[in-house]
Amino acid sequence: MPARAALSTRTLLVCAAIGVAAGIVGGIAGWVTPVVIATIPIVYGFVLGAHVIPGIIAQEVLRLPWVALMSHVLAALVAGAMAPQWAGRFLGTAVLFGGIQELVAAATRYRVWRAWRFFISAVIIGLVVAAVVALVVNLGSLAPWAQISYLVLSVLGPVAWTALALAIGSGLRQAGIGRR
C-alpha cells in the first residue's frame, strides 16, 4: 500500500472551502471595523475575534496537523481580496491565530479534540486581541467602565466565535465532511 500523503487533495479542498467561507466573514469584518471603531469602539475586540473561525472549523472537521494554519491563510487571502486595505493585517492575523491554534493542538499531539482544547486557544487569542486592541484604540482615553468592557469583550469575542465555529464544524463532521 502506498504511503498516504500528509495533505491529501481532499484535505486541501476542505481547507479551501473553509477558507473561502471564513474569508468572506473576515472581509465583512474588515469593512465593518472602521464603523465599529468610530461608533462603538468597545466591541472592536469582539469583531476581531471572528478571525478564529477558519482554524477552529478546520481542526474540528479534519482533526489533522496544519489545517488551522492553512485555512487561516486561505481565509486571509479571500478577506484581503474583499477588503484590500486590511490585506497585510489579515495575513498577520492568520499566521498569529492559526499558529496559536496549531501550537495548542500540537501540545496535545493532535490527539485531543474536545471543546476545552479549542477554548484554551480562544482564551490565548483573546488575551492577545485585548493587548492589541488596547494599543489600537488608546484604551487609556476611555472611561474605566469602557476600558473594562473593552478588555472583557476582546477576550470573550474569540471564545464566542470559537463556540460558533465548533458548532459549524461539528455539523459538517456529522454531515460526513470529516470522514476519511
N, C-alpha and C positions, 0 to 999 in steps of 0.2 A: 504494500500500500504506500503511495507517495506521501511525503511529509506535507502536512497541512500548512498553508500559508498563514502567517501571523495575522494579516489583514486581508481577508477574502474580499472578492468583488462584492458579495452580498453585504458584508460589514461596511465597506466603503459607501455603498449605495444607501444603506440605512443612515449612516452618519451624514451623508449629503442631504437626505430628505429632512432629517432633524435640523441640520444646519440652515437649510433654506427657510423652514418654518420659523425657527427661532430667530433667524436673521431678520425676518420681516418684523417680528416683535421688537427686536433691537433697533431697527430702523425707525419704527414708530416712536420708540422711547427717545431716540436721538432728536426727532423733531419736536417732541413734547418737552424735552429738557429745558430749553430756554424759557418757555412759557411757565413751566413749573418754578424755575429759579426766580423769575420776575414776579410771580403772583403768590405762590405758596411754597417758599423755599424749604420749609421743614420736611416736605415729602420727597425731596430730591434723592436722598439715600434709598428710599423705598423704590423709586423709579429705577435707579441704578442697579438695584438688586435683581431686576428682571434678567440681567445678563448671566445669571446662574443657570438658566433654563436648558440650554443645549447639552451641557455636560451631564446634568442630572438625568435628563431623559435618556441620553445615550448610554450612560452607565446602568441605569435601571433596565433598559431594554436588552442591551447586548452583554453586559457583565464581562467586559474584556478590558485589558490594558489599552491605553492611548485613545480610547473612543471619546472620552470627555474633551481632551485637548483638540482632537481632530474636529469634532463637531463645533467646538467653540471657534476655531479658526475659520471654518466654513461659514458659520453664522456671522462672524465679523466681516467677512468679505461681502456677504449679502447686505448686511446692515450698512456697510461703508458705501455700497452702490446706491442705497436708498437715501442716505444722509452723509454725503461725502465730506461735509465739514467736520465730521467726527471720525473719519476712517482710521486715522492713526490711533485715536483713543480706543476705538472698538478693537483693534488688533492687540493693543497693550492689555486691555481688559480681558480679552480672550486668552491670552497667554497666562496672565496672572490667575484668573478664576479657574481656567482649565487645569493649570499647573497645580493649584491648591487641591482641586478635586482629585487629580491623579495621585498626588502625594498622600492624601488621606486614604485612598483606595490601596495604594502601594503599601502603606503602613499595615494594612490588614492582609497583605499579599494577594489582593484581588480575590479574596475568599469570602468576605463578609459583605452581604448586600442588604442588610436590614436597614430600616429607616434611620435609626440612630446614627449610623455611619455617615449618611448623607447630611444629616443635620449638624454633625461636627464640622464638616466642610462649610456649611452655610453660616455657622456662627463665626468661624475664622474669617470667611469672606466678609461677613457683616462688620466685624471689627476693623478690617482693612478699609471697607467702604466708609465707616464712621470717621476714621482718621483722615481719609482723603477729602471727604465732604467737609469736615471741619476746616480744612485749609482752603477749599474752593470757595466757600460762601462766607468766609470771615465770621466764623461762629461767635467770636467774642463780641461782635457788634449786636448780637441779638439778645433779647430778654432771657433771663435764666430759664423760664418755663419753655421757651422756644429752643434753647440750647439742649435741654434735656430731651424734649420731644424729638428734635433733630437726630440726636445720637441713638435714641431708642428705635426710631423708625429706620435708621440706617442699618441697625443690626437686625431688626425684625423683617426688613424687606427681603433680604436673601433667604431668610427662614420661610417666609410665606411663599415666595416664588418656588422654593425647593419643594414645599408641600404640594403645590400645584403641579410642578414638573414630575414629582413622584407619582401622582395620580394619573397623569397623562402616560408616563412610561409604563405604569402597571397595566393600564388599559391596552396599550399597544402590545405588551407582552402577552396578555390574556387573549388578544386577537391573533396571536401566533407570529408576531413580528420578530420576537427574540428567539424563536426556536431554531435549533441548528439542524 
